[in-house]
Amino acid sequence: MTASACPTGRPDTTAALDRAFAGERLTFDEGLQLLDHAPFLELGQAADAARERKHPDSVATYIVDRNINYTNVCVANCTFCAFYRKPGDPEGYVLPKEELLAKIRETVDLGGTGILLQGGHNPALPFSFYEEMLRGFKEAFPQIHVHGFSPPEITFFHKLYKMPLAEVIGRLKDAGLGSIPGGGAEILSDGVRSEMARGKATVKEWLEVMRTAHGLGLRTTATMMFGSIETTRDILIHLDHLRRLQDETGGFTAFIPWTFQPGESTPLQEATATGVDYLRVLALSRIYLDNFDNVQASWVTQGLKMGQVALHFGANDMGSIMIEENVVASAGCRNRTNEEELRRLIADAGFVPRKRRTLYEPAEAV
């Protein structure tokens, strides 16, 4: 983020904050004004009030699931990624069926209800690989919800296999796909994407995948990775794209913002977001995305203590216990927890912990 959180000569944000506290929809300029200039604690209080309007029962949810990266081979060449390997790299892999099923078995045994399935843009795999993988999962574990294939992956399939988007998504859904994660969004601003994610889906393509998925009855999440080369205006552009599409389709279940984590092997090294910046963006997101029911705390990048604080800055969900996570960990960020600890952290923050499933329906209590 390039704008200071506490600039001198700060403009008066009272009117915009009053509208936020009243639950009125902010304009783009009001959102930008609050992100750049609102007093930190007042912005957090307004976000907490917005969270309470959506969730007056003081419940904070979480899920037990697992991130499975079925391949790390990728041709997108994103400057912020330490996880991918180019085709032909000896460290490239495609997980065999037996290993994939073993990971799901372990997830089920730990009380898991879903998997987050994502991979690189691997040009060597036929489309039948994905259909057979999904069918194999559902045959062996019909109770598991598959939340898989980010919009850049689906755009890659659409171009590589020369199939319409609706056909790609429809065939994956028929094979067992239950919903689509919002990964690969980074910042939905064309200028930023051209610098950091040139080989991935454009802003228009990312949004079109989500629009098409919603039209086919698949719910999705939305994400944002910030804290690198973007400006605060780029952040508002991203949020505005999401709010407009949610007005149109109502298909997003949750929004998850997190901060860029540079690693030793990431070409992009500029990491500008502090913990305060994270909480400001989180709070503004809860206020601005007034048509999103759920906002998730990113304790995986921020740490568990910051996850607790995030519950008072607009978040109502602590996400997954992360039985397995590879992409952020490859950049050197390795926060971990278990279900018992996560429930205790939620309770210690003053909230009632409640286990959920992928689409935010309740799961059985532990």
FENDARA-V906917 format. One record per backbone hydrogen bond with DSSP energy under -1.0 kcal/mol. CO is the residue of the C=O (numbers start at 1). NH is the residue of the N-H. Records with the same first field share a line. If there is no record, write none. Layout:
CO = NH / NH
This chain:
13 = 17
14 = 18
15 = 19
16 = 20
17 = 21
18 = 22
19 = 24
20 = 23
27 = 31
28 = 32
29 = 33
30 = 34
31 = 35
32 = 36
33 = 37
34 = 38
39 = 43
40 = 44
41 = 45
42 = 46
43 = 47
44 = 48
45 = 49
46 = 50
47 = 51
48 = 52
49 = 53
50 = 54
51 = 55
55 = 58
58 = 352
60 = 354
61 = 318
62 = 356
63 = 321
64 = 113
65 = 323
66 = 116
68 = 118
70 = 95
71 = 120
72 = 85
78 = 81
79 = 268
85 = 74
86 = 89
89 = 92
93 = 72
96 = 100
97 = 101
98 = 102
99 = 103
100 = 104
101 = 105
102 = 106
103 = 107
104 = 108
105 = 109
106 = 110
107 = 112
108 = 111
113 = 145
115 = 147
116 = 68
117 = 149
120 = 122
122 = 125
126 = 129
127 = 131
128 = 132
129 = 133
130 = 134
131 = 135
132 = 136
133 = 137
134 = 138
135 = 139
136 = 140
137 = 141
141 = 144
145 = 115
146 = 178 / 179
147 = 117
150 = 154
151 = 155
152 = 156
153 = 157
154 = 158
155 = 159
156 = 160
157 = 161
158 = 163
164 = 168
165 = 169
166 = 170
167 = 171
168 = 172
169 = 173
170 = 174
171 = 175
172 = 177
173 = 176
179 = 148
180 = 221
186 = 225
187 = 189
189 = 193
190 = 194
192 = 195 / 196
193 = 197
196 = 79
197 = 200
202 = 206
203 = 207
204 = 208
205 = 209
206 = 210
207 = 211
208 = 212
209 = 213
210 = 214
211 = 215
212 = 216
213 = 218
214 = 217
219 = 180
220 = 253
222 = 256
224 = 258
226 = 260
227 = 272
231 = 235
232 = 236
233 = 237
234 = 238
235 = 239
236 = 240
237 = 241
238 = 242
239 = 243
240 = 244
241 = 245
242 = 246
243 = 247
244 = 248
245 = 249
246 = 250
251 = 220
254 = 222
255 = 296
256 = 224
258 = 226
263 = 266
274 = 278
275 = 279
276 = 280
277 = 281
278 = 282
279 = 283
280 = 284
281 = 285
282 = 286
283 = 287
284 = 288
285 = 289
288 = 290
289 = 292
294 = 255
295 = 316 / 317
297 = 299
298 = 302
299 = 303
303 = 307
304 = 308
305 = 309
306 = 310
309 = 312
310 = 313 / 315
316 = 61
317 = 297
319 = 63
324 = 67
326 = 330
328 = 331 / 333
329 = 332
338 = 342
339 = 343
340 = 344
341 = 345
342 = 346
343 = 347
344 = 348
345 = 349
346 = 351
347 = 350
352 = 60
354 = 62
355 = 363
357 = 360
361 = 357
